[in-house]
């Protein structure tokens, strides 16, 4: 299992939390958003997902991975 | 047609806009949210909806009508 913490700009409310967590799940990982610190803890199997695809899924929801 | 502008706290993103506009529609009115001014322009027919029910629908989504 690979673990990464991303800094993500633009998340402001619980709808954003669900949008980001859902996008990461669809990309094959799991995510835990912390709104206060603007971070997303990601876990994924290298055999099932890529960090690139997960980042793109978050950005497709309208957020900036910084 | 009755028109009312409400001040609503807690709306931060486009998900919030959709949540508020959808809640007002479900309560029998129409709504246009302006995030910058934290206002919601409401229209409804007195025969079909009440302002009380519309305000409650917005608050049920987790926002404060002030």
N, CA and C atoms of all chains as a GROMACS GRO file, in nm:
protein
  396
    1UNK      N    1   0.085  -0.120   0.000
    1UNK     CA    2   0.000   0.000   0.000
    1UNK      C    3   0.088   0.125   0.000
    2UNK      N    4   0.060   0.215  -0.092
    2UNK     CA    5   0.134   0.341  -0.099
    2UNK      C    6   0.053   0.452  -0.032
    3UNK      N    7   0.119   0.531   0.049
    3UNK     CA    8   0.051   0.641   0.117
    3UNK      C    9   0.114   0.774   0.076
    4UNK      N   10   0.030   0.870   0.041
    4UNK     CA   11   0.076   1.001  -0.002
    4UNK      C   12  -0.016   1.105   0.061
    5UNK      N   13   0.040   1.217   0.104
    5UNK     CA   14  -0.044   1.329   0.147
    5UNK      C   15  -0.030   1.443   0.048
    6UNK      N   16  -0.143   1.484  -0.010
    6UNK     CA   17  -0.143   1.592  -0.108
    6UNK      C   18  -0.195   1.720  -0.045
    7UNK      N   19  -0.142   1.833  -0.089
    7UNK     CA   20  -0.200   1.963  -0.055
    7UNK      C   21  -0.295   2.002  -0.167
    8UNK      N   22  -0.419   2.030  -0.132
    8UNK     CA   23  -0.521   2.058  -0.234
    8UNK      C   24  -0.592   2.189  -0.200
    9UNK      N   25  -0.593   2.278  -0.298
    9UNK     CA   26  -0.658   2.408  -0.279
    9UNK      C   27  -0.802   2.406  -0.330
   10UNK      N   28  -0.888   2.479  -0.263
   10UNK     CA   29  -1.024   2.500  -0.314
   10UNK      C   30  -1.131   2.421  -0.241
   11UNK      N   31  -1.091   2.334  -0.150
   11UNK     CA   32  -1.190   2.256  -0.076
   11UNK      C   33  -1.244   2.343   0.037
   12UNK      N   34  -1.375   2.364   0.039
   12UNK     CA   35  -1.430   2.460   0.135
   12UNK      C   36  -1.538   2.404   0.226
   13UNK      N   37  -1.599   2.293   0.187
   13UNK     CA   38  -1.714   2.245   0.265
   13UNK      C   39  -1.725   2.094   0.254
   14UNK      N   40  -1.823   2.038   0.323
   14UNK     CA   41  -1.837   1.892   0.322
   14UNK      C   42  -1.875   1.835   0.186
   15UNK      N   43  -1.940   1.919   0.101
   15UNK     CA   44  -1.964   1.873  -0.036
   15UNK      C   45  -1.831   1.851  -0.109
   16UNK      N   46  -1.737   1.942  -0.084
   16UNK     CA   47  -1.605   1.929  -0.147
   16UNK      C   48  -1.534   1.803  -0.097
   17UNK      N   49  -1.546   1.777   0.033
   17UNK     CA   50  -1.487   1.656   0.090
   17UNK      C   51  -1.539   1.533   0.017
   18UNK      N   52  -1.670   1.526   0.001
   18UNK     CA   53  -1.729   1.410  -0.066
   18UNK      C   54  -1.688   1.402  -0.212
   19UNK      N   55  -1.678   1.516  -0.278
   19UNK     CA   56  -1.638   1.518  -0.420
   19UNK      C   57  -1.496   1.465  -0.436
   20UNK      N   58  -1.405   1.510  -0.349
   20UNK     CA   59  -1.266   1.468  -0.359
   20UNK      C   60  -1.252   1.320  -0.321
   21UNK      N   61  -1.315   1.281  -0.211
   21UNK     CA   62  -1.303   1.141  -0.168
   21UNK      C   63  -1.364   1.047  -0.272
   22UNK      N   64  -1.475   1.087  -0.330
   22UNK     CA   65  -1.538   1.005  -0.434
   22UNK      C   66  -1.452   0.995  -0.559
   23UNK      N   67  -1.388   1.106  -0.596
   23UNK     CA   68  -1.303   1.105  -0.715
   23UNK      C   69  -1.184   1.012  -0.696
   24UNK      N   70  -1.125   1.014  -0.577
   24UNK     CA   71  -1.010   0.927  -0.551
   24UNK      C   72  -1.054   0.780  -0.552
   25UNK      N   73  -1.169   0.754  -0.494
   25UNK     CA   74  -1.221   0.615  -0.498
   25UNK      C   75  -1.241   0.568  -0.640
   26UNK      N   76  -1.299   0.654  -0.724
   26UNK     CA   77  -1.321   0.616  -0.864
   26UNK      C   78  -1.189   0.591  -0.936
   27UNK      N   79  -1.083   0.656  -0.890
   27UNK     CA   80  -0.951   0.637  -0.952
   27UNK      C   81  -0.876   0.519  -0.890
   28UNK      N   82  -0.940   0.448  -0.797
   28UNK     CA   83  -0.880   0.326  -0.745
   28UNK      C   84  -0.811   0.337  -0.610
   29UNK      N   85  -0.822   0.452  -0.545
   29UNK     CA   86  -0.759   0.469  -0.414
   29UNK      C   87  -0.861   0.499  -0.306
   30UNK      N   88  -0.810   0.533  -0.188
   30UNK     CA   89  -0.897   0.585  -0.084
   30UNK      C   90  -0.838   0.717  -0.036
   31UNK      N   91  -0.926   0.806   0.013
   31UNK     CA   92  -0.881   0.938   0.052
   31UNK      C   93  -0.947   0.982   0.180
   32UNK      N   94  -0.872   1.060   0.258
   32UNK     CA   95  -0.928   1.122   0.378
   32UNK      C   96  -0.890   1.270   0.372
   33UNK      N   97  -0.993   1.354   0.364
   33UNK     CA   98  -0.970   1.498   0.349
   33UNK      C   99  -0.969   1.564   0.486
   34UNK      N  100  -0.874   1.654   0.507
   34UNK     CA  101  -0.876   1.743   0.623
   34UNK      C  102  -0.892   1.886   0.573
   35UNK      N  103  -1.013   1.940   0.591
   35UNK     CA  104  -1.043   2.073   0.537
   35UNK      C  105  -0.953   2.180   0.598
   36UNK      N  106  -0.931   2.170   0.729
   36UNK     CA  107  -0.858   2.276   0.799
   36UNK      C  108  -0.715   2.289   0.746
   37UNK      N  109  -0.650   2.177   0.721
   37UNK     CA  110  -0.511   2.181   0.675
   37UNK      C  111  -0.500   2.174   0.523
   38UNK      N  112  -0.618   2.165   0.454
   38UNK     CA  113  -0.620   2.156   0.307
   38UNK      C  114  -0.536   2.040   0.256
   39UNK      N  115  -0.544   1.927   0.326
   39UNK     CA  116  -0.467   1.810   0.285
   39UNK      C  117  -0.560   1.692   0.257
   40UNK      N  118  -0.510   1.603   0.172
   40UNK     CA  119  -0.581   1.480   0.140
   40UNK      C  120  -0.483   1.365   0.158
   41UNK      N  121  -0.515   1.276   0.252
   41UNK     CA  122  -0.433   1.156   0.271
   41UNK      C  123  -0.484   1.049   0.177
   42UNK      N  124  -0.394   1.002   0.092
   42UNK     CA  125  -0.430   0.905  -0.012
   42UNK      C  126  -0.365   0.771   0.020
   43UNK      N  127  -0.438   0.664  -0.004
   43UNK     CA  128  -0.380   0.530  -0.002
   43UNK      C  129  -0.420   0.457  -0.130
   44UNK      N  130  -0.326   0.387  -0.189
   44UNK     CA  131  -0.360   0.309  -0.309
   44UNK      C  132  -0.257   0.199  -0.329
   45UNK      N  133  -0.297   0.095  -0.401
   45UNK     CA  134  -0.206  -0.012  -0.441
   45UNK      C  135  -0.145   0.025  -0.575
   46UNK      N  136  -0.014   0.016  -0.584
   46UNK     CA  137   0.053   0.052  -0.710
   46UNK      C  138   0.004  -0.038  -0.826
   47UNK      N  139  -0.044  -0.156  -0.793
   47UNK     CA  140  -0.090  -0.247  -0.898
   47UNK      C  141  -0.230  -0.209  -0.948
   48UNK      N  142  -0.300  -0.123  -0.874
   48UNK     CA  143  -0.440  -0.093  -0.908
   48UNK      C  144  -0.464   0.052  -0.949
   49UNK      N  145  -0.373   0.141  -0.913
   49UNK     CA  146  -0.396   0.283  -0.940
   49UNK      C  147  -0.263   0.354  -0.953
   50UNK      N  148  -0.267   0.474  -1.010
   50UNK     CA  149  -0.146   0.556  -1.018
   50UNK      C  150  -0.173   0.690  -0.952
   51UNK      N  151  -0.066   0.747  -0.895
   51UNK     CA  152  -0.081   0.878  -0.832
   51UNK      C  153  -0.122   0.982  -0.935
   52UNK      N  154  -0.070   0.968  -1.057
   52UNK     CA  155  -0.105   1.062  -1.164
   52UNK      C  156  -0.256   1.061  -1.189
   53UNK      N  157  -0.315   0.943  -1.199
   53UNK     CA  158  -0.459   0.933  -1.225
   53UNK      C  159  -0.539   0.988  -1.107
   54UNK      N  160  -0.492   0.964  -0.987
   54UNK     CA  161  -0.562   1.014  -0.868
   54UNK      C  162  -0.558   1.167  -0.864
   55UNK      N  163  -0.440   1.224  -0.892
   55UNK     CA  164  -0.430   1.370  -0.896
   55UNK      C  165  -0.523   1.428  -1.004
   56UNK      N  166  -0.525   1.364  -1.120
   56UNK     CA  167  -0.610   1.413  -1.228
   56UNK      C  168  -0.758   1.406  -1.190
   57UNK      N  169  -0.795   1.300  -1.118
   57UNK     CA  170  -0.935   1.286  -1.076
   57UNK      C  171  -0.975   1.398  -0.981
   58UNK      N  172  -0.884   1.437  -0.894
   58UNK     CA  173  -0.912   1.548  -0.801
   58UNK      C  174  -0.923   1.679  -0.879
   59UNK      N  175  -0.831   1.699  -0.973
   59UNK     CA  176  -0.834   1.824  -1.050
   59UNK      C  177  -0.957   1.831  -1.140
   60UNK      N  178  -1.003   1.716  -1.188
   60UNK     CA  179  -1.124   1.714  -1.271
   60UNK      C  180  -1.247   1.761  -1.193
   61UNK      N  181  -1.241   1.751  -1.061
   61UNK     CA  182  -1.351   1.800  -0.978
   61UNK      C  183  -1.341   1.951  -0.952
   62UNK      N  184  -1.235   2.012  -1.004
   62UNK     CA  185  -1.224   2.157  -0.993
   62UNK      C  186  -1.132   2.205  -0.882
   63UNK      N  187  -1.049   2.115  -0.828
   63UNK     CA  188  -0.957   2.153  -0.720
   63UNK      C  189  -0.814   2.151  -0.772
   64UNK      N  190  -0.728   2.226  -0.705
   64UNK     CA  191  -0.588   2.235  -0.748
   64UNK      C  192  -0.499   2.154  -0.655
   65UNK      N  193  -0.430   2.056  -0.710
   65UNK     CA  194  -0.328   1.982  -0.635
   65UNK      C  195  -0.200   2.064  -0.645
   66UNK      N  196  -0.148   2.106  -0.530
   66UNK     CA  197  -0.034   2.199  -0.531
   66UNK      C  198   0.093   2.133  -0.480
   67UNK      N  199  -4.661   3.629  -0.808
   67UNK     CA  200  -4.526   3.579  -0.773
   67UNK      C  201  -4.467   3.667  -0.663
   68UNK      N  202  -4.421   3.602  -0.557
   68UNK     CA  203  -4.357   3.674  -0.447
   68UNK      C  204  -4.206   3.663  -0.461
   69UNK      N  205  -4.137   3.774  -0.442
   69UNK     CA  206  -3.991   3.774  -0.453
   69UNK      C  207  -3.931   3.817  -0.320
   70UNK      N  208  -3.831   3.742  -0.274
   70UNK     CA  209  -3.766   3.771  -0.146
   70UNK      C  210  -3.617   3.747  -0.166
   71UNK      N  211  -3.536   3.832  -0.107
   71UNK     CA  212  -3.391   3.806  -0.105
   71UNK      C  213  -3.350   3.774   0.038
   72UNK      N  214  -3.291   3.657   0.055
   72UNK     CA  215  -3.246   3.612   0.188
   72UNK      C  216  -3.094   3.625   0.199
   73UNK      N  217  -3.047   3.657   0.318
   73UNK     CA  218  -2.904   3.648   0.348
   73UNK      C  219  -2.880   3.511   0.410
   74UNK      N  220  -2.787   3.436   0.350
   74UNK     CA  221  -2.763   3.298   0.395
   74UNK      C  222  -2.614   3.278   0.420
   75UNK      N  223  -2.582   3.232   0.540
   75UNK     CA  224  -2.442   3.208   0.579
   75UNK      C  225  -2.403   3.064   0.552
   76UNK      N  226  -2.278   3.044   0.514
   76UNK     CA  227  -2.223   2.909   0.505
   76UNK      C  228  -2.208   2.856   0.364
   77UNK      N  229  -2.257   2.931   0.264
   77UNK     CA  230  -2.244   2.884   0.126
   77UNK      C  231  -2.104   2.920   0.077
   78UNK      N  232  -2.026   2.818   0.037
   78UNK     CA  233  -1.887   2.845   0.004
   78UNK      C  234  -1.846   2.803  -0.136
   79UNK      N  235  -1.923   2.717  -0.201
   79UNK     CA  236  -1.877   2.666  -0.331
   79UNK      C  237  -1.998   2.630  -0.417
   80UNK      N  238  -1.969   2.584  -0.539
   80UNK     CA  239  -2.079   2.554  -0.631
   80UNK      C  240  -2.164   2.437  -0.587
   81UNK      N  241  -2.106   2.347  -0.506
   81UNK     CA  242  -2.190   2.240  -0.449
   81UNK      C  243  -2.296   2.301  -0.357
   82UNK      N  244  -2.256   2.403  -0.281
   82UNK     CA  245  -2.349   2.469  -0.190
   82UNK      C  246  -2.459   2.538  -0.270
   83UNK      N  247  -2.421   2.602  -0.379
   83UNK     CA  248  -2.519   2.668  -0.466
   83UNK      C  249  -2.625   2.567  -0.509
   84UNK      N  250  -2.579   2.452  -0.558
   84UNK     CA  251  -2.673   2.350  -0.605
   84UNK      C  252  -2.759   2.295  -0.491
   85UNK      N  253  -2.699   2.280  -0.374
   85UNK     CA  254  -2.774   2.228  -0.259
   85UNK      C  255  -2.886   2.325  -0.220
   86UNK      N  256  -2.855   2.454  -0.217
   86UNK     CA  257  -2.955   2.554  -0.178
   86UNK      C  258  -3.062   2.568  -0.286
   87UNK      N  259  -3.019   2.578  -0.411
   87UNK     CA  260  -3.116   2.594  -0.519
   87UNK      C  261  -3.208   2.472  -0.528
   88UNK      N  262  -3.150   2.353  -0.508
   88UNK     CA  263  -3.233   2.232  -0.511
   88UNK      C  264  -3.331   2.226  -0.396
   89UNK      N  265  -3.288   2.269  -0.279
   89UNK     CA  266  -3.374   2.267  -0.161
   89UNK      C  267  -3.494   2.360  -0.180
   90UNK      N  268  -3.467   2.477  -0.237
   90UNK     CA  269  -3.577   2.573  -0.259
   90UNK      C  270  -3.674   2.518  -0.363
   91UNK      N  271  -3.620   2.456  -0.467
   91UNK     CA  272  -3.709   2.395  -0.569
   91UNK      C  273  -3.798   2.289  -0.507
   92UNK      N  274  -3.738   2.205  -0.421
   92UNK     CA  275  -3.817   2.100  -0.356
   92UNK      C  276  -3.925   2.158  -0.267
   93UNK      N  277  -3.900   2.279  -0.217
   93UNK     CA  278  -4.000   2.345  -0.131
   93UNK      C  279  -4.101   2.426  -0.213
   94UNK      N  280  -4.090   2.421  -0.346
   94UNK     CA  281  -4.192   2.483  -0.430
   94UNK      C  282  -4.157   2.619  -0.486
   95UNK      N  283  -4.034   2.663  -0.469
   95UNK     CA  284  -3.994   2.792  -0.523
   95UNK      C  285  -3.879   2.779  -0.621
   96UNK      N  286  -3.825   2.894  -0.663
   96UNK     CA  287  -3.702   2.893  -0.740
   96UNK      C  288  -3.603   2.985  -0.670
   97UNK      N  289  -3.473   2.958  -0.688
   97UNK     CA  290  -3.372   3.034  -0.616
   97UNK      C  291  -3.254   3.062  -0.706
   98UNK      N  292  -3.194   3.178  -0.684
   98UNK     CA  293  -3.069   3.212  -0.753
   98UNK      C  294  -2.971   3.258  -0.645
   99UNK      N  295  -2.862   3.182  -0.632
   99UNK     CA  296  -2.764   3.210  -0.526
   99UNK      C  297  -2.654   3.301  -0.580
  100UNK      N  298  -2.616   3.400  -0.502
  100UNK     CA  299  -2.495   3.478  -0.530
  100UNK      C  300  -2.397   3.455  -0.416
  101UNK      N  301  -2.292   3.377  -0.448
  101UNK     CA  302  -2.196   3.338  -0.343
  101UNK      C  303  -2.125   3.460  -0.285
  102UNK      N  304  -2.087   3.554  -0.371
  102UNK     CA  305  -2.006   3.668  -0.327
  102UNK      C  306  -2.081   3.752  -0.223
  103UNK      N  307  -2.210   3.772  -0.246
  103UNK     CA  308  -2.288   3.857  -0.156
  103UNK      C  309  -2.363   3.775  -0.051
  104UNK      N  310  -2.346   3.641  -0.055
  104UNK     CA  311  -2.414   3.552   0.040
  104UNK      C  312  -2.565   3.573   0.040
  105UNK      N  313  -2.621   3.593  -0.079
  105UNK     CA  314  -2.765   3.615  -0.088
  105UNK      C  315  -2.829   3.508  -0.177
  106UNK      N  316  -2.958   3.487  -0.151
  106UNK     CA  317  -3.037   3.394  -0.231
  106UNK      C  318  -3.165   3.468  -0.272
  107UNK      N  319  -3.182   3.488  -0.403
  107UNK     CA  320  -3.305   3.548  -0.454
  107UNK      C  321  -3.407   3.437  -0.474
  108UNK      N  322  -3.520   3.452  -0.404
  108UNK     CA  323  -3.624   3.350  -0.406
  108UNK      C  324  -3.746   3.402  -0.481
  109UNK      N  325  -3.809   3.316  -0.558
  109UNK     CA  326  -3.941   3.346  -0.615
  109UNK      C  327  -4.033   3.229  -0.586
  110UNK      N  328  -4.155   3.261  -0.547
  110UNK     CA  329  -4.251   3.152  -0.526
  110UNK      C  330  -4.393   3.207  -0.533
  111UNK      N  331  -4.488   3.119  -0.561
  111UNK     CA  332  -4.630   3.153  -0.561
  111UNK      C  333  -4.683   3.127  -0.421
  112UNK      N  334  -4.753   3.226  -0.366
  112UNK     CA  335  -4.808   3.210  -0.231
  112UNK      C  336  -4.905   3.091  -0.223
  113UNK      N  337  -4.963   3.055  -0.337
  113UNK     CA  338  -5.058   2.944  -0.338
  113UNK      C  339  -4.989   2.808  -0.337
  114UNK      N  340  -4.859   2.808  -0.367
  114UNK     CA  341  -4.787   2.680  -0.383
  114UNK      C  342  -4.679   2.657  -0.279
  115UNK      N  343  -4.633   2.762  -0.214
  115UNK     CA  344  -4.521   2.747  -0.120
  115UNK      C  345  -4.531   2.855  -0.014
  116UNK      N  346  -4.456   2.835   0.095
  116UNK     CA  347  -4.449   2.938   0.199
  116UNK      C  348  -4.303   2.974   0.221
  117UNK      N  349  -4.281   3.098   0.260
  117UNK     CA  350  -4.144   3.141   0.286
  117UNK      C  351  -4.086   3.062   0.403
  118UNK      N  352  -4.173   3.030   0.500
  118UNK     CA  353  -4.127   2.951   0.615
  118UNK      C  354  -4.070   2.816   0.571
  119UNK      N  355  -4.144   2.747   0.482
  119UNK     CA  356  -4.098   2.616   0.436
  119UNK      C  357  -3.970   2.628   0.355
  120UNK      N  358  -3.959   2.736   0.277
  120UNK     CA  359  -3.838   2.756   0.196
  120UNK      C  360  -3.718   2.781   0.286
  121UNK      N  361  -3.736   2.865   0.387
  121UNK     CA  362  -3.625   2.890   0.481
  121UNK      C  363  -3.584   2.762   0.551
  122UNK      N  364  -3.683   2.682   0.592
  122UNK     CA  365  -3.652   2.557   0.661
  122UNK      C  366  -3.576   2.461   0.569
  123UNK      N  367  -3.613   2.459   0.441
  123UNK     CA  368  -3.546   2.371   0.346
  123UNK      C  369  -3.399   2.409   0.332
  124UNK      N  370  -3.372   2.539   0.331
  124UNK     CA  371  -3.233   2.586   0.322
  124UNK      C  372  -3.157   2.548   0.450
  125UNK      N  373  -3.220   2.568   0.564
  125UNK     CA  374  -3.152   2.537   0.690
  125UNK      C  375  -3.130   2.387   0.706
  126UNK      N  376  -3.223   2.307   0.651
  126UNK     CA  377  -3.206   2.161   0.657
  126UNK      C  378  -3.081   2.116   0.581
  127UNK      N  379  -3.034   2.197   0.486
  127UNK     CA  380  -2.912   2.164   0.412
  127UNK      C  381  -2.787   2.206   0.490
  128UNK      N  382  -2.806   2.269   0.606
  128UNK     CA  383  -2.693   2.305   0.689
  128UNK      C  384  -2.650   2.450   0.680
  129UNK      N  385  -2.733   2.535   0.621
  129UNK     CA  386  -2.700   2.677   0.608
  129UNK      C  387  -2.786   2.760   0.702
  130UNK      N  388  -2.737   2.879   0.736
  130UNK     CA  389  -2.810   2.966   0.828
  130UNK      C  390  -2.874   3.082   0.752
  131UNK      N  391  -3.006   3.090   0.761
  131UNK     CA  392  -3.077   3.206   0.706
  131UNK      C  393  -3.074   3.314   0.814
  132UNK      N  394  -3.012   3.428   0.783
  132UNK     CA  395  -2.990   3.531   0.885
  132UNK      C  396  -3.078   3.654   0.861
   0.00000   0.00000   0.00000
